Amino acid sequence: MQVKLLRVLQEGEYEPVGGDTVRADVRIVAATNKDLRAEVSATRFREDLFYRLNVIAVTAPPLRARREDIPLLVDHFLGVYCAKNNRARMEAPRDVLQILCDYSWPGNVRELENVIERAVVLCRADRLTVDDLPDVVREGESVEPAPSPSASAPRSTRWSDA
């Protein structure tokens, strides 16, 4: 597959299954959670393809390195999944946010999103509780404690005092 992608990038054309060569005027945006330099060194990724794709590299630190984003993301996902499930807008109390901020998030934002979706579906009240969080998050290995959610929360974030 890497050879075929490289051909599209270098020659600007591809050959569909059972068809004739087609010209392609495209720009490619590629994303990965792998260290491609290490993959090239281990010969699992073609070096020439790496250099073709590596024109403009945009890197984002993992969620555990930007804990200040967690309350905003929680608020956003609560809005999305409450609406999707026809529920009144829920809130995340401080104790819930603190647990979410202290968790290491090996699955990054996707894991946080899934945790919030699950909590919205399972919650029987109008605000999340610690019991609505999965065991792995509630009992997960805590990293260096995050600052109190109220200290770093922007005004637009919905906080409750419970």
Rosetta blueprint (number, residue, H / E / L):
1 M L
2 Q H
3 V H
4 K H
5 L H
6 L H
7 R H
8 V H
9 L H
10 Q H
11 E H
12 G L
13 E E
14 Y E
15 E L
16 P L
17 V L
18 G L
19 G L
20 D L
21 T L
22 V E
23 R E
24 A L
25 D L
26 V L
27 R L
28 I L
29 V L
30 A L
31 A L
32 T L
33 N L
34 K L
35 D L
36 L H
37 R H
38 A H
39 E H
40 V H
41 S H
42 A L
43 T L
44 R L
45 F L
46 R L
47 E H
48 D H
49 L H
50 F H
51 Y H
52 R H
53 L H
54 N L
55 V L
56 I L
57 A L
58 V L
59 T L
60 A L
61 P L
62 P L
63 L H
64 R H
65 A H
66 R L
67 R H
68 E H
69 D H
70 I H
71 P H
72 L H
73 L H
74 V H
75 D H
76 H H
77 F H
78 L H
79 G H
80 V H
81 Y H
82 C H
83 A H
84 K H
85 N L
86 N L
87 R L
88 A L
89 R L
90 M L
91 E E
92 A E
93 P E
94 R H
95 D H
96 V H
97 L H
98 Q H
99 I H
100 L H
101 C H
102 D H
103 Y E
104 S L
105 W L
106 P L
107 G L
108 N H
109 V H
110 R H
111 E H
112 L H
113 E H
114 N H
115 V H
116 I H
117 E H
118 R H
119 A H
120 V H
121 V H
122 L H
123 C L
124 R L
125 A L
126 D L
127 R E
128 L L
129 T L
130 V H
131 D H
132 D H
133 L L
134 P L
135 D H
136 V H
137 V H
138 R H
139 E L
140 G L
141 E L
142 S E
143 V L
144 E L
145 P L
146 A L
147 P L
148 S L
149 P H
150 S H
151 A H
152 S H
153 A L
154 P L
155 R L
156 S L
157 T L
158 R L
159 W E
160 S E
161 D L
162 A L
